[in-house]
Amino acid sequence: MASTSETGHAKNVANFEDLISFCQGYGAAYNPSKNSLKIAQLQTQLTSTKANIASVTTSSIAFNNAVNARMIAFEGLRKLSTRLVNALDVTNATAQLVRDAKTINAKVQGSKLTKADAGKTSSSNTTNAIDPNAPVVETPKTISSSQQSYDSLIEHFSKMITLLSTEPTYVPNENELKIATLNALLTTLKNTNTAVINAYTTVSNSRIARNQSLYNPVNGLCETAKEVKKYVKSLFGATSPQYKQVSKLEFRSVK
């Protein structure tokens, strides 16, 4: 089901298209002196706004794909961390080194990678994934908390690798437990995390651009529509059938 904001944005655009059509229907009589109210400029503004809305959709999909890729990359991290501790425990490592590894592992296990870490809350809360049509919020609490969780997991895992590297008898035969493999995984974790950060920046900026094109109080689409309606009213009169055509078209801010 489309969100309220999505319906609002789409309705404003659809009504603007109707407004342009009515103005075109008035023929030569529709001849405003203000350049931004001329038919060609209205059509340009409509095209630009549609492009900005499409950009939000595209960037939101890219963000969600990046979130999914990160979830997959981190999926087995807690289980792997426990295996690493167990593998270290059967080497000649000192008891203190093993305890240090267990401490790090406890932190990994404590940073629960739930749906909340992907920008969604648990089942007891509402969904907070990026909605391409939601109002712009530059630093959502859920995004911030999610980022801290992933940053912490990367830090803990990096410390685990460093610790294992200091033990000369840690030479597992299992490829997935080898230091080189762990470092490769660490790189993947960092890359997928960075991809989410960059994707969120893109979708946030695209939402700002969309909202500006629609709701800028000076030259946004809704403000332009109001001016067009005023011009039609002055041109044909408040009780004219022409003004009745355009006056019923609603343009509402959904920010």
JOVEN-V303735 format. One record per residue. N is the residue number from 1. SS is DSSP state (2 for helix, 1 for strand, 0 for the rest). PSI is psi in whole degrees, -180 to 180 (none if undefined). Layout:
n->N ss->SS psi->PSI
n->N ss->SS psi->PSI
//
This chain:
n->1 ss->0 psi->136
n->2 ss->0 psi->143
n->3 ss->0 psi->164
n->4 ss->2 psi->-42
n->5 ss->2 psi->-40
n->6 ss->2 psi->-45
n->7 ss->2 psi->-40
n->8 ss->2 psi->-46
n->9 ss->2 psi->-47
n->10 ss->2 psi->-39
n->11 ss->2 psi->-40
n->12 ss->2 psi->-43
n->13 ss->2 psi->-44
n->14 ss->2 psi->-41
n->15 ss->2 psi->-33
n->16 ss->2 psi->-37
n->17 ss->2 psi->-42
n->18 ss->2 psi->-40
n->19 ss->2 psi->-45
n->20 ss->2 psi->-42
n->21 ss->2 psi->-43
n->22 ss->2 psi->-45
n->23 ss->2 psi->-40
n->24 ss->2 psi->-35
n->25 ss->2 psi->-20
n->26 ss->0 psi->-8
n->27 ss->2 psi->-142
n->28 ss->2 psi->-19
n->29 ss->2 psi->-30
n->30 ss->0 psi->101
n->31 ss->0 psi->68
n->32 ss->0 psi->148
n->33 ss->0 psi->-26
n->34 ss->0 psi->124
n->35 ss->2 psi->-38
n->36 ss->2 psi->-13
n->37 ss->2 psi->-4
n->38 ss->0 psi->154
n->39 ss->2 psi->-47
n->40 ss->2 psi->-41
n->41 ss->2 psi->-37
n->42 ss->2 psi->-42
n->43 ss->2 psi->-39
n->44 ss->2 psi->-43
n->45 ss->2 psi->-39
n->46 ss->2 psi->-46
n->47 ss->2 psi->-43
n->48 ss->2 psi->-42
n->49 ss->2 psi->-42
n->50 ss->2 psi->-40
n->51 ss->2 psi->-40
n->52 ss->2 psi->-38
n->53 ss->2 psi->-43
n->54 ss->2 psi->-35
n->55 ss->2 psi->-38
n->56 ss->2 psi->-44
n->57 ss->2 psi->-46
n->58 ss->2 psi->-46
n->59 ss->2 psi->-30
n->60 ss->2 psi->-39
n->61 ss->2 psi->-43
n->62 ss->2 psi->-40
n->63 ss->2 psi->-48
n->64 ss->2 psi->-36
n->65 ss->2 psi->-39
n->66 ss->2 psi->-40
n->67 ss->2 psi->-44
n->68 ss->2 psi->-42
n->69 ss->2 psi->-38
n->70 ss->2 psi->-41
n->71 ss->2 psi->-42
n->72 ss->2 psi->-42
n->73 ss->2 psi->-37
n->74 ss->2 psi->-6
n->75 ss->0 psi->-46
n->76 ss->0 psi->16
n->77 ss->2 psi->-42
n->78 ss->2 psi->-42
n->79 ss->2 psi->-42
n->80 ss->2 psi->-41
n->81 ss->2 psi->-40
n->82 ss->2 psi->-40
n->83 ss->2 psi->-37
n->84 ss->2 psi->-41
n->85 ss->2 psi->-44
n->86 ss->2 psi->-39
n->87 ss->2 psi->-38
n->88 ss->2 psi->-34
n->89 ss->2 psi->-20
n->90 ss->0 psi->16
n->91 ss->0 psi->-169
n->92 ss->0 psi->19
n->93 ss->0 psi->147
n->94 ss->0 psi->160
n->95 ss->2 psi->-36
n->96 ss->2 psi->-41
n->97 ss->2 psi->-40
n->98 ss->2 psi->-41
n->99 ss->2 psi->-39
n->100 ss->2 psi->-41
n->101 ss->2 psi->-40
n->102 ss->2 psi->-35
n->103 ss->2 psi->-44
n->104 ss->2 psi->-43
n->105 ss->2 psi->-38
n->106 ss->2 psi->-37
n->107 ss->2 psi->-39
n->108 ss->2 psi->-45
n->109 ss->2 psi->-32
n->110 ss->2 psi->-24
n->111 ss->0 psi->76
n->112 ss->0 psi->123
n->113 ss->0 psi->75
n->114 ss->0 psi->-174
n->115 ss->2 psi->-27
n->116 ss->2 psi->-31
n->117 ss->2 psi->-15
n->118 ss->2 psi->15
n->119 ss->0 psi->14
n->120 ss->0 psi->147
n->121 ss->0 psi->174
n->122 ss->0 psi->177
n->123 ss->0 psi->-19
n->124 ss->0 psi->-5
n->125 ss->0 psi->178
n->126 ss->0 psi->159
n->127 ss->0 psi->137
n->128 ss->0 psi->28
n->129 ss->0 psi->161
n->130 ss->0 psi->118
n->131 ss->0 psi->117
n->132 ss->0 psi->-16
n->133 ss->0 psi->8
n->134 ss->0 psi->160
n->135 ss->0 psi->151
n->136 ss->0 psi->124
n->137 ss->0 psi->114
n->138 ss->0 psi->-34
n->139 ss->0 psi->72
n->140 ss->0 psi->141
n->141 ss->2 psi->-38
n->142 ss->2 psi->-39
n->143 ss->2 psi->-43
n->144 ss->2 psi->-46
n->145 ss->2 psi->-41
n->146 ss->2 psi->-45
n->147 ss->2 psi->-41
n->148 ss->2 psi->-39
n->149 ss->2 psi->-47
n->150 ss->2 psi->-39
n->151 ss->2 psi->-40
n->152 ss->2 psi->-43
n->153 ss->2 psi->-41
n->154 ss->2 psi->-44
n->155 ss->2 psi->-46
n->156 ss->2 psi->-43
n->157 ss->2 psi->-38
n->158 ss->2 psi->-41
n->159 ss->2 psi->-37
n->160 ss->2 psi->-44
n->161 ss->2 psi->-43
n->162 ss->2 psi->-43
n->163 ss->2 psi->-46
n->164 ss->2 psi->-35
n->165 ss->2 psi->-21
n->166 ss->0 psi->-11
n->167 ss->0 psi->109
n->168 ss->0 psi->-23
n->169 ss->0 psi->2
n->170 ss->0 psi->92
n->171 ss->0 psi->67
n->172 ss->0 psi->149
n->173 ss->0 psi->-24
n->174 ss->0 psi->124
n->175 ss->2 psi->-39
n->176 ss->2 psi->-12
n->177 ss->2 psi->-5
n->178 ss->0 psi->150
n->179 ss->2 psi->-43
n->180 ss->2 psi->-41
n->181 ss->2 psi->-40
n->182 ss->2 psi->-40
n->183 ss->2 psi->-37
n->184 ss->2 psi->-40
n->185 ss->2 psi->-41
n->186 ss->2 psi->-41
n->187 ss->2 psi->-42
n->188 ss->2 psi->-43
n->189 ss->2 psi->-44
n->190 ss->2 psi->-42
n->191 ss->2 psi->-43
n->192 ss->2 psi->-33
n->193 ss->2 psi->-44
n->194 ss->2 psi->-36
n->195 ss->2 psi->-38
n->196 ss->2 psi->-43
n->197 ss->2 psi->-48
n->198 ss->2 psi->-38
n->199 ss->2 psi->-36
n->200 ss->2 psi->-40
n->201 ss->2 psi->-43
n->202 ss->2 psi->-46
n->203 ss->2 psi->-35
n->204 ss->2 psi->-45
n->205 ss->2 psi->-37
n->206 ss->2 psi->-33
n->207 ss->2 psi->-38
n->208 ss->2 psi->-46
n->209 ss->2 psi->-42
n->210 ss->2 psi->-46
n->211 ss->2 psi->-34
n->212 ss->2 psi->-42
n->213 ss->2 psi->-30
n->214 ss->2 psi->-41
n->215 ss->2 psi->11
n->216 ss->0 psi->127
n->217 ss->0 psi->-12
n->218 ss->0 psi->-49
n->219 ss->0 psi->20
n->220 ss->0 psi->164
n->221 ss->2 psi->-44
n->222 ss->2 psi->-39
n->223 ss->2 psi->-41
n->224 ss->2 psi->-42
n->225 ss->2 psi->-41
n->226 ss->2 psi->-40
n->227 ss->2 psi->-38
n->228 ss->2 psi->-44
n->229 ss->2 psi->-39
n->230 ss->2 psi->-40
n->231 ss->2 psi->-44
n->232 ss->2 psi->-38
n->233 ss->2 psi->-43
n->234 ss->2 psi->-29
n->235 ss->2 psi->-46
n->236 ss->2 psi->-15
n->237 ss->0 psi->153
n->238 ss->0 psi->-26
n->239 ss->0 psi->9
n->240 ss->0 psi->152
n->241 ss->2 psi->-29
n->242 ss->2 psi->-44
n->243 ss->2 psi->-33
n->244 ss->2 psi->-32
n->245 ss->2 psi->-48
n->246 ss->2 psi->-27
n->247 ss->2 psi->-27
n->248 ss->0 psi->-11
n->249 ss->0 psi->121
n->250 ss->0 psi->139
n->251 ss->0 psi->111
n->252 ss->0 psi->143
n->253 ss->0 psi->133
n->254 ss->0 psi->19
n->255 ss->0 psi->none
//
